[in-house]
């Protein structure tokens, strides 16, 4: 079910979190690096994707994927913020950020494991990454504007830099240096691993004193992220239920695997340790998602084999 690289990545992520909290001096030299680590991760994520071709094909994109994007980037984070403000007001902003961030760059990998429709997943990754510099600051300002001292334009500027600079660099490499871009992409895993470690060390060393003084916050954050993961999963199932199994799986992956590293960078830059901790703790349900994904895949495919149910042959084209 899991590959050795997945275990290494999870272990490195958790170890660097603990190290940053318990030995903050080690992380002090890299406290200004997380934003650049995020940009590096996005650069590698954009390298294999022909963004220009996807933009040119936008006319052929089904209305369903536009609905998925609206639900993922606007409706779902809005509803979750309102739910948390009513029942868990302390975590309302944190829930908004992790819910409103773009689909994670690891989503296509998870989608491939469960035979999801990869066209759906890739479309969600690319277009949600392009939209997030505009939607997330607007949601933050609109939902909590009265309590925020950060301007909409400051948040917009940060996310535009983080997303569009690596996108432009990746497009430039693919156009002018195609052979070099392929060689660079081969080292994606060790580079990504290093970026995760450096990001966690930089962020958690910064908030070490807070986290050691309030260990209950870490446990609460883990509970909150597990609850959120369940909400994302169920919301995706509800939105995509009439669609083919492969597309449903693609929507679940796109909803339930957010770019929590980007949420960590965003929260650390503008907000406090609570929001950053929640974003970081999503690392655990992030990897554990494969178990319910496998269960849903088997259940949905078994229903298709029932003679009383119609065959599900419709598809999604990008």
N, C-alpha and C positions, 0 to 999 in steps of 0.2 A: 504494500500500500504506500509506504514512504520509501524514498530513496535515501542513500547515505548522505547526499548533498543537502537534503532537507533537514536531516537531523543535525548536521554540522552547522547549518545556518541558524536553526532554532537554538542550539546550544550556545553558539557564539553571541547571538542576540541577547539571550538571557544572562550569560556570563558578563557581558559588557555592561548590562544594566546594573547588576549586582556590584561589579567592580567600580563603576562610576559612583554609586551610592556609598559604598564602604571605604573606598580609597579615592576621594575626590581630587587629590593632588595629581594623580595620574591623568585625569581628564582635563585639568585646567589648561594645558597648552592647546587643546583642540576645541575649546568652548565656542570659538568663532567659526568653526569649520562645518557644522551641520548643514547650513544652507548650500554650501558648495558640494557636499556629499550628495544632497538631494538632486542637484543639477547634474551631477555625474551619473546618477542612477537613471535619470530621465533621458540623458544623452544616449546611454546604451539601450534603453527601451525603445527609443525612436529609430535607432539604426536599422533594424530589420523591417521596419514598416515604411512602405512607400506612401508617405502622407499625401503627396500631390495626386497620386492615382486615386486615393480614397476621397479626396476633395472633389475630383472630377466626376466621381461616381455617386456623389451625394443625391443626384436626381433619381437614381435608381433605388435609393434606400427606402425600404418599406416604412409606412407610417408607424408601424409597430415600434420600430427602434427609436423614433422620435418620442413616442409615448414613454418608452423605457428611460430615455434620457431625462425627460421632464420629471418623471416620478423619482428617479435616482438623485437628480441634482437640485430639485426644487421642492416637490410635494412631500417626499418622505422626510427630509431634514426638517421641514417646517412642522409637520405633524409630530415628529419625535421631540422637537424643541418644546412644543406646546404641552405634550404629555409629561416631559420631565419638569417643566416649569410648574406644573400642577402638583406632581407627586415627589419629584426629586430636584427641587430648585437649585441646589448646590451644584448639580452636575449638568444643568441645562445647556450651558455654553459648550462644555466639553462634548456633550452628545450631539450638538449642532455641528461642531467642527468635524468630528469623525464621520458623521452621516452625510455632510455636504461636500466632502472632499471627493476627488475623482476616483474612478476605478483603479485598483492597484495594478502595477506593471507585472505582477506575478500571476494575474488572473488567467492569461492564456495557457500557462503551464498547468494550472489546476483544471481548466476546462478540457485540456487534452487528456488528462487522466480519466475523466468520466465520460468521454466521447460527447462533449458539449459542442454546440455549433460555434466554431472558432470565429467565424465571420461576425457573429453577434458580439463576442467578447472583444475582438480587436477594434470593432467600431466603437464600442463603449469606452475602451481604454483611450483611444485617440481623441474622440470628440468630447469626452468628459474632461480630459486633460486641457483641452483648448478652452472649454467653457468655465472651468473652475476659477480662473482669475477674476471672472466677472460675477459669477453666481455666489461664491462663498463670502466675499466681502459684503455683497448686497444683503445676503441673508443675515450676516452678523450685525450689520448696521440697522437693518430693518427690524430684526427681532429684539436686539438688545442695545439699540443706538443710544438710548437715554443714559445707560450705565457705562457706555464705552467712551474712553477719552482718546481713542485712536481714530484717525480719519479714515473714511472709506478709501481715499486715494492712496494713503500709505499702504493699506492692505492690498489694494489693486496693484500698486507698483511692485511690491515684493513678489506676488504670485506671477505677475507678467514676466519678471526677470527669471524666476525659478523655472517657469514652463517654456517660455518662448526663446530664451537664449539657447538652451540645449537643443530645442527643436530646430532652430536655424543652423546651429553647428552640425547637427546630424544630417540635415538636408544638404548642407554644403559638402560634407565628407562624401555622401553617397553620389553627389553629382560630379564633383571634381576629382575625388580620390576613391573610386569604387573598390579597388583592390585593397587599399589600406583600410577602408572601413570594414571590410570583411575580416581582415586580420585582427583589427582592434576588437571586433565583436567576439572573437574566440576567447578573450580573457575576461568576458563579462562576469563570470562567476566569482573569481578571486577579487575583482574590483568591487563587485556588489557586496561581497562579504566584508571587505575592508570598510566600505562606506557605512554599512549597518553598525559595525563595531565603533567606528569613529563618531558617528552620530549619537549613539547611545552614551558613549563615554562623555562627550561634550555636553549633552543635555542633562544627564543625570548627575554629573559632578557639580553642575551649576545649582541643582536643587537638592543636593545631598543632605544638607542640614534639615531641610523641611521634611524629607522623606524618612530620615532616621528618627526624627521627633514624632512622626505620625505614621507608624507602620500600618495602622488600620486603614489609612488612605489607600495604600497599595492593594490591600485585600478588597476594599470597596470598589476600587477602579477595575479590578479583575472581574468582580461580580457585575458591574455596570457594562463592561465590554462584552461579557458573555450574554447578557440580556439583549444588548444591541445586536449582536450577531444573530440571535434567534429572531429578532424583529426583521432584520434584513432578509433572512432566509424566507420567512413566512410571507413577507411583503412581495418578494420576487415570485413565489409560488402563486400568490393570489393574482398578480398582474399578468403572468404568463400562462396560467392554467389552460386556456383554450388552444395554446400553440403546441407544436410538436415537442416531443421529449427532449431532443437535442437542443432546441431553442430554449426551452424552460431551464435546462441545466446551465446554458450560457447566461441567462438572465440572473439566475441564482448566484453564479460565480461573480458576475459583474456587480451585483448589489452587495454581496456579503464579503467581498475582498476589496475594501477601500484602500487607498494609498495612505496608510496610517503614518508612514515616514514623513510625507508631506504635511499631514496634520500635526505631527510632532514639531516640525520646523516652524510652521505657522503659529502654533500655540506658544512655543518657546520665544519666538520673536516678539509677539504682541501681548501675550497673556501670562498666566502664572503656572506654578508647578502642578496644580490640580488638573488643568486641561491637558498639559503635556504628559502627565502620568497616565491619564485615561487613554490618550492616543498611543502611548508606548505599550500599555498592557494589552492592547488589541492584538499584539503579536501572538499571544497564546491561542485565542479562539481563531485567529487567522490561519494557523497551521492545523488546528483541530477540526476545521471545517470539513476536511476530506471525509471524515466518518459519516456525518449526516448526508453529505453529498452522495456517497456510495450507497447509502440506505435508500435515499430517494430515487436514485438511478435504477436500482434493482426493483423497487416497488412500481415505478412508472413503466418500466419495460415489461414487467410481468403482467400489468393490466392490458398492455397492447396485445398480449398473446391470448387474451380471453376471447372466445368466439362471439361473446355478446357485445363486444366493443368494436367500433369502427377502426380500421387501420389508419395509422397516423403517418401520412406520407408527405404532408405539406412541408415546405421548407422556407428558408430565408436566404435572400441573395443580396450581396453587396456589390 
